[in-house]
Amino acid sequence: MQVGITSDRVRYIKLGEKGKWEEECLTTGIVRLGFNTAQHFDLISSGQWDAYGQTYAAAGKTKGKVTEIVGQVSLFAEDDGSILWITFWRRKMWWCFIDPASPLAPHPDGSGTFRRTLNGWHSSALNGTELHMEDLSGHITQLAGYRGTCCDAKDPGYVVRRVNGEKLQEVEDAETLLADLEAVIIRMMRRLTPGDFELLVDLIFAASGWRRLGGVGGTAKLVDMELLLPTTGERAFVQVKSEAKQKEFNEEYAETFTQMSQFGRMFYAFHSGKVKCDDENITLLGPDRLASMVMDAGLASWLMRRIA
């Protein structure tokens, strides 16, 4: 079992003005800092913080600003590997620890200084889950808009927990309840008549933004619904089967779909049986996937009323 990280302090860092150092740092495993640290490297490397601050005071910076800059630089230069550093790039949160054995050094391009990370930058939790910004709390993602260079995260425990891939007990309880509900939804779907099951699938797609062209069902053998996604103009058709059978799917639907050039995608929805397909343009909507879509679309109550 992989040991989780620990840290009592989490610091956000902006990697260069407008993120100009992001790609270099995240791909090479370094952390860069500006603040004229290359020009005054002798003062910083020897811990002459008052003298370093005076360079900014002489340039007209206020006492408060000088204290802020010296504090940020000294934390970075003297970090013994205990601070968890985070930043944001390509809509993900990235994290690292600085290698305590890596001394502060002037960057070869003459702009600022850098330190090496312990094991590189990471954009996924220890359990492999990608740390997408849309999945993180707003009090963390709002740091991406921070106008300064570095600041502390207000809830370091939250960041550490997300990096470790840990969940609150309330979340685990909710996931257990949702899994139980999905299992019940599957059983309820299997009680629907074929016509009601087609209607349920139609309601799911409507809630997802697809617009139905023509009626549901009918005499067409291969097409139960024709759909249009207005935002992209994509056309698709849906085949709804109560029970899926691999041979029937291969011979009557998958093979024929390749000849229907007017459709860019096929959806094959079923609540019983198993089917496999390697065609990336054919989306299989089996019982588990449909049960999740029923919940997302708020159709559990409709389903309950239909079979009551």
C-alpha positions as CSV (number, residue, x, y, z in Angstrom):
1,M,0.0,0.0,0.0
2,Q,1.3,3.4,-1.0
3,V,2.0,5.7,2.0
4,G,0.1,9.0,1.9
5,I,1.7,12.4,2.0
6,T,1.6,14.7,5.0
7,S,2.0,18.4,5.2
8,D,0.7,21.1,7.5
9,R,1.4,23.8,4.9
10,V,0.2,24.1,1.3
11,R,1.5,26.9,-0.8
12,Y,0.2,28.0,-4.2
13,I,2.9,29.3,-6.6
14,K,2.5,31.1,-9.9
15,L,5.2,29.9,-12.2
16,G,6.3,33.1,-13.9
17,E,4.4,36.1,-15.2
18,K,1.2,34.8,-17.0
19,G,2.5,31.3,-16.4
20,K,5.4,31.6,-18.8
21,W,7.5,29.1,-16.8
22,E,4.7,26.5,-16.3
23,E,5.5,24.1,-19.0
24,E,9.3,24.1,-18.3
25,C,8.8,23.6,-14.6
26,L,6.1,20.9,-14.8
27,T,7.9,18.9,-17.5
28,T,11.4,19.1,-16.1
29,G,10.6,18.9,-12.4
30,I,11.8,22.2,-11.1
31,V,10.2,25.2,-9.3
32,R,11.2,28.7,-10.4
33,L,10.9,32.0,-8.6
34,G,11.5,35.6,-9.7
35,F,11.8,38.6,-7.4
36,N,15.3,39.5,-8.7
37,T,16.6,36.4,-6.9
38,A,19.3,35.8,-9.5
39,Q,20.6,39.4,-9.3
40,H,20.8,39.2,-5.5
41,F,21.7,35.6,-5.3
42,D,24.7,36.2,-3.0
43,L,22.5,37.9,-0.4
44,I,19.8,35.2,-0.5
45,S,22.1,32.2,-0.5
46,S,23.9,33.6,2.6
47,G,20.6,34.4,4.4
48,Q,21.1,38.2,4.4
49,W,17.4,38.8,4.3
50,D,17.5,42.4,5.6
51,A,20.0,43.4,3.0
52,Y,17.9,41.7,0.3
53,G,14.8,43.5,1.5
54,Q,16.7,46.8,1.4
55,T,17.1,46.4,-2.4
56,Y,13.4,46.6,-2.7
57,A,13.1,49.4,-0.1
58,A,15.6,51.4,-2.1
59,A,13.4,50.9,-5.2
60,G,10.5,52.5,-3.4
61,K,8.5,49.5,-2.2
62,T,6.5,50.0,1.0
63,K,7.6,48.3,4.2
64,G,4.7,45.9,4.0
65,K,5.5,44.9,0.5
66,V,9.2,44.4,1.3
67,T,8.2,42.2,4.2
68,E,5.9,40.2,1.9
69,I,8.5,39.7,-0.8
70,V,11.2,38.7,1.7
71,G,8.8,36.3,3.4
72,Q,7.9,34.5,0.1
73,V,11.5,34.2,-1.1
74,S,12.8,33.0,2.3
75,L,10.1,30.3,2.5
76,F,11.0,29.1,-0.9
77,A,14.8,29.2,-0.4
78,E,14.7,27.5,3.0
79,D,12.0,25.0,2.5
80,D,13.2,21.7,3.9
81,G,10.7,19.6,1.9
82,S,7.8,19.9,4.3
83,I,5.7,22.4,2.3
84,L,3.3,21.0,-0.3
85,W,3.5,23.2,-3.4
86,I,0.6,23.4,-5.9
87,T,-0.1,25.2,-9.1
88,F,-2.6,24.9,-12.0
89,W,-1.9,24.1,-15.6
90,R,-4.2,22.8,-18.4
91,R,-7.2,22.7,-16.1
92,K,-5.5,20.4,-13.5
93,M,-4.0,21.0,-10.1
94,W,-0.3,20.0,-10.0
95,W,1.6,19.3,-6.8
96,C,5.1,18.6,-5.6
97,F,7.6,18.7,-2.7
98,I,10.9,20.5,-3.1
99,D,13.9,18.2,-2.7
100,P,15.5,19.4,0.6
101,A,18.9,18.4,-0.9
102,S,18.4,20.7,-3.9
103,P,19.9,24.2,-3.1
104,L,18.6,27.4,-4.6
105,A,20.4,28.1,-7.8
106,P,20.3,30.9,-10.5
107,H,18.4,29.8,-13.6
108,P,20.6,29.4,-16.7
109,D,18.5,32.0,-18.6
110,G,19.4,34.6,-16.0
111,S,15.8,35.2,-14.9
112,G,15.2,34.2,-11.2
113,T,16.2,31.1,-9.4
114,F,15.0,27.5,-9.1
115,R,15.0,24.4,-7.0
116,R,14.4,20.8,-8.0
117,T,11.4,18.8,-6.9
118,L,11.6,15.6,-4.9
119,N,9.9,13.4,-7.5
120,G,8.6,15.8,-10.1
121,W,5.3,17.5,-10.4
122,H,2.1,15.4,-10.3
123,S,-1.4,16.1,-11.6
124,S,-3.0,13.0,-10.1
125,A,-3.8,11.7,-6.7
126,L,-1.8,8.8,-5.2
127,N,-4.7,6.5,-6.2
128,G,-4.3,7.6,-9.9
129,T,-7.3,9.9,-10.0
130,E,-6.6,13.0,-12.1
131,L,-7.0,16.3,-10.2
132,H,-9.2,18.1,-12.7
133,M,-10.0,21.7,-11.5
134,E,-13.8,21.1,-12.1
135,D,-13.7,18.3,-9.5
136,L,-12.0,20.5,-6.8
137,S,-13.4,22.9,-4.2
138,G,-13.7,26.5,-5.3
139,H,-11.6,27.7,-2.4
140,I,-8.7,25.9,-4.0
141,T,-9.3,26.6,-7.7
142,Q,-9.8,30.3,-7.0
143,L,-6.0,30.4,-6.2
144,A,-5.5,30.2,-10.0
145,G,-6.7,33.8,-10.2
146,Y,-4.4,35.0,-7.4
147,R,-2.6,38.1,-8.6
148,G,0.6,37.6,-6.5
149,T,3.2,34.9,-6.8
150,C,2.8,32.7,-3.7
151,C,0.2,32.3,-1.0
152,D,-1.0,29.7,1.5
153,A,-4.0,27.6,0.9
154,K,-6.6,28.3,3.5
155,D,-7.5,24.6,3.9
156,P,-4.3,22.6,3.6
157,G,-6.0,19.5,5.0
158,Y,-8.4,19.4,2.0
159,V,-5.5,19.5,-0.5
160,V,-3.6,16.8,1.3
161,R,-6.7,14.6,1.5
162,R,-7.3,15.1,-2.3
163,V,-3.7,14.3,-3.1
164,N,-3.9,11.2,-1.0
165,G,-7.1,10.1,-2.7
166,E,-9.0,10.0,0.6
167,K,-12.7,10.7,0.9
168,L,-14.8,12.1,3.7
169,Q,-16.9,9.5,5.5
170,E,-20.0,11.4,4.2
171,V,-18.8,11.0,0.6
172,E,-18.2,7.3,1.1
173,D,-21.7,6.9,2.7
174,A,-23.3,8.7,-0.2
175,E,-21.5,6.6,-2.8
176,T,-22.7,3.4,-1.0
177,L,-26.3,4.7,-1.1
178,L,-26.0,5.7,-4.8
179,A,-24.7,2.3,-5.7
180,D,-27.6,0.7,-3.9
181,L,-30.0,3.0,-5.7
182,E,-28.5,2.2,-9.1
183,A,-29.0,-1.5,-8.4
184,V,-32.7,-0.8,-7.6
185,I,-33.1,1.4,-10.7
186,I,-31.8,-1.5,-12.9
187,R,-34.4,-3.8,-11.4
188,M,-37.1,-1.2,-12.0
189,M,-36.0,-0.7,-15.6
190,R,-36.4,-4.4,-16.2
191,R,-40.1,-4.2,-15.2
192,L,-40.9,-1.7,-17.9
193,T,-42.7,-2.7,-21.1
194,P,-40.6,-2.3,-24.2
195,G,-42.5,0.8,-25.1
196,D,-42.0,2.4,-21.7
197,F,-38.3,1.5,-21.8
198,E,-38.0,3.3,-25.2
199,L,-39.7,6.3,-23.6
200,L,-37.3,6.3,-20.7
201,V,-34.3,6.2,-23.1
202,D,-35.9,9.1,-25.0
203,L,-36.3,11.2,-21.8
204,I,-32.7,10.5,-20.9
205,F,-31.4,11.8,-24.2
206,A,-33.7,14.8,-24.0
207,A,-32.3,15.7,-20.6
208,S,-28.8,15.4,-22.1
209,G,-29.4,18.0,-24.8
210,W,-30.2,15.7,-27.7
211,R,-33.2,16.7,-29.9
212,R,-35.3,13.9,-31.2
213,L,-36.1,14.0,-34.9
214,G,-39.4,12.2,-35.6
215,G,-41.3,9.8,-33.3
216,V,-40.1,7.2,-30.9
217,G,-40.2,3.6,-32.1
218,G,-42.1,2.8,-35.3
219,T,-41.6,0.3,-38.0
220,A,-37.9,1.0,-38.8
221,K,-36.0,-2.1,-37.9
222,L,-32.7,-0.5,-37.0
223,V,-33.6,2.9,-35.8
224,D,-35.8,3.5,-32.7
225,M,-34.8,7.2,-32.5
226,E,-33.0,9.7,-34.7
227,L,-31.2,12.4,-32.7
228,L,-29.6,15.8,-33.3
229,L,-27.2,17.5,-31.0
230,P,-27.9,21.2,-31.7
231,T,-24.7,22.5,-30.2
232,T,-22.5,20.5,-32.6
233,G,-24.9,19.4,-35.4
234,E,-24.0,15.8,-34.7
235,R,-26.6,13.3,-35.9
236,A,-27.1,9.9,-34.2
237,F,-29.6,7.1,-34.0
238,V,-30.6,5.0,-31.0
239,Q,-31.5,1.3,-31.0
240,V,-33.3,0.2,-27.8
241,K,-33.4,-3.4,-26.8
242,S,-34.8,-4.9,-23.6
243,E,-32.3,-7.7,-23.8
244,A,-29.1,-7.5,-25.8
245,K,-27.5,-10.4,-27.6
246,Q,-24.1,-10.3,-29.0
247,K,-24.8,-12.2,-32.3
248,E,-27.9,-10.1,-33.0
249,F,-25.9,-6.9,-32.3
250,N,-23.0,-7.9,-34.5
251,E,-25.1,-9.0,-37.5
252,E,-28.1,-6.6,-37.5
253,Y,-26.8,-3.4,-35.9
254,A,-23.0,-3.0,-35.8
255,E,-22.5,-4.1,-39.4
256,T,-25.4,-2.1,-40.8
257,F,-24.3,1.1,-38.9
258,T,-21.1,1.2,-41.0
259,Q,-23.3,1.6,-44.1
260,M,-25.4,4.5,-42.6
261,S,-23.1,7.4,-43.4
262,Q,-25.8,10.0,-42.5
263,F,-25.2,9.2,-38.8
264,G,-22.0,9.9,-37.0
265,R,-22.8,7.9,-34.0
266,M,-25.0,5.0,-32.8
267,F,-26.3,4.4,-29.3
268,Y,-27.3,0.9,-28.3
269,A,-29.4,0.9,-25.1
270,F,-30.4,-2.2,-23.2
271,H,-31.3,-3.2,-19.6
272,S,-30.5,-6.9,-19.8
273,G,-27.8,-9.0,-21.3
274,K,-24.2,-8.2,-22.3
275,V,-22.6,-6.8,-25.5
276,K,-19.1,-5.8,-26.4
277,C,-18.1,-3.5,-29.2
278,D,-14.7,-1.9,-30.3
279,D,-16.2,0.7,-32.7
280,E,-15.6,4.1,-31.1
281,N,-18.6,5.5,-32.9
282,I,-21.0,3.0,-31.2
283,T,-21.8,3.8,-27.6
284,L,-23.2,0.9,-25.5
285,L,-25.6,2.0,-22.9
286,G,-26.0,-1.1,-20.7
287,P,-27.9,-1.3,-17.4
288,D,-25.2,0.2,-15.2
289,R,-24.7,3.2,-17.5
290,L,-28.4,3.7,-17.9
291,A,-29.0,3.6,-14.2
292,S,-26.4,6.4,-13.7
293,M,-28.0,8.4,-16.5
294,V,-31.5,8.0,-14.9
295,M,-30.2,9.5,-11.7
296,D,-28.3,12.3,-13.4
297,A,-31.4,13.2,-15.4
298,G,-33.7,13.1,-12.3
299,L,-35.9,10.4,-13.8
300,A,-35.9,8.0,-10.8
301,S,-39.3,9.3,-9.6
302,W,-40.7,9.0,-13.2
303,L,-39.5,5.4,-13.2
304,M,-41.0,4.6,-9.8
305,R,-44.4,6.0,-10.9
306,R,-44.3,4.1,-14.1
307,I,-44.0,0.7,-12.5
308,A,-45.9,1.3,-9.2
